[in-house]
């Protein structure tokens, strides 16, 4: 890659490289990266609600629900009612889920370490701040209609 590559391309390549590294390391555990990160995050934040988990992983709730359902079918995750709010369900790793999460946790540590290798604390803080801005910019883009979309009915009448 050149120094003047579009940022979106550099970010996309970065994401794919991380995804490939995680996928290769998970093959033996019969996990895909999404299920892996859900397990690791439930180990790091036990008792999370689906909404909290989705927020932590920056994914929509239907996607998080689908992943949790798959992990539940494998008997790795269970749900229980929140004692304070019966409408809310808390996600918990089962005994097998804890065992697998502890087994794969070193992969998360290895990948996170590789991503941050060679950066000073100030550089990591700056990169986090800049990447959060990218996330916010893309979220703002998603709120606007795409140039190729026809105008919405309300906008067409204006």
N, C-alpha and C positions, 0 to 999 in steps of 0.2 A: 504494500500500500504506500501511496505517496503522502507527503506532508499535507497536501491540499485536498485530500479525499473529502467528499461530503460527510458531514458528521453522522447523518443517518446511516450511511454505509459502514462507517467505522463501528458504530453502535451495533448494527446488525451483525457484522462479522464477530464482534466481541461476544454477543449473545450466543451465536451459533457455536463458537469455540468452547464456551463454557458448557453449553448443552452437550456437545460431543464428548467432552472430557467426563462429564457426569454420566452420560449414557454408557460409555465404555466401562466405567468403574462399577456400574450397577447391574450389568448384564447377568452376572452370576446370582444376583438376589431377586431376579424377576420383578424388578421395579423400573418404572420409567421416571424421568426427572421430576415430573409433577407430583407423582405419588411420594417420591423420595423427599422432596422439600416439604410436603404436608406432614409426613411422619416426623421429620427433624423438627419442624416448627411446633408440632404438638408435644414433642418431648421437651422443647425449650419453653413452651407456654402451655402447660397442661390445664385442662378445663376451659379452654377457649370456646367461645361460641362460633358458629359457622361464620357469622359476620366478622368477628374479630380475626379469625383465621384468614378469611378472604382479604381483609384489610392489610394484615401483616404481609401477605404474599402478593398484594396488589393484583388480585384477580377478581372477576365478578363472582357473585354468590352462586349462580347456577353452575359455573365451572367447578367451584370449590365443593358444592354439594355432590356433583357427579363423581369427583375424585374420592371424596369421603365415602360415598356409597360403594365404590369399588373396593376401598380398603376395608369397609365393614363386611362386604361379602367374603373377603379373605380372612375375616375375623382378626383384623389388626387394629381396628378402631371401633369403639362403641360410643353410644350417646346415653346421657342421663339427664333428667330434669334438674334445672337449677333450683336449689333449695329456696332462694329468695324470689325467683320469678319463674313460676311453673310454665310459662309460655316459652321460655328460653331453654334450649338444650345445650348441654356442655359436651364437648368432645373429649374423649379419653382414649389413650392407647390401652389395648388389652395386654395381657401378659405376653402374648406372642408379639404384639406390636412393639412393646417396650424392648423385647429381646432383639427384634430386627432393627429398631431405631438405634439401639446402642451399638449394634454391629455396623451400621452404615454411617453413624455419626462421624467417625474419622474421615469419611469421604467428604462430608460437608466442611470439616475443618481444613482438610487438604486443599479443597477447591477455593475456599475463602482465603486461605493463606497464599495460594498461588496468585489469585487475582490481586491481592494487596502487596505482593512482594516488591521490595525496592522503593516503596512509597514512604515518605515521612508522614507523621501524623497530620501535619498541616496540609500536605498534598492530598491525603485521604479525605480530610474534611472539605477541602476545596472541590475535589471530584464529586463527593456526595452532594454538595450544594449545587454544582453544575448539572449533575444528572437529575436531581430533583426538578430543576428548572426545565430540563428536557421533558420529563414526565408531565409537568404542568403544561408546557407548550403543546404537547401532543393531545392532552386532555382538552385543552381549549380548541384545538383543531377539530376534535371529534364532536364538539358541541355545535360546530358550524356545518351547514350543508356542504357537501362536496361540490366542486365546480361542475361535475357531470350530472348532478342530480337535478331533476326538474324542480322549480320553485314549489314550496308547500302551498297548500290551498289558501291559508291565511295571508301568506306573503304575496300570492298572485293577485289577490283582491286589492291590496294596498296601492 
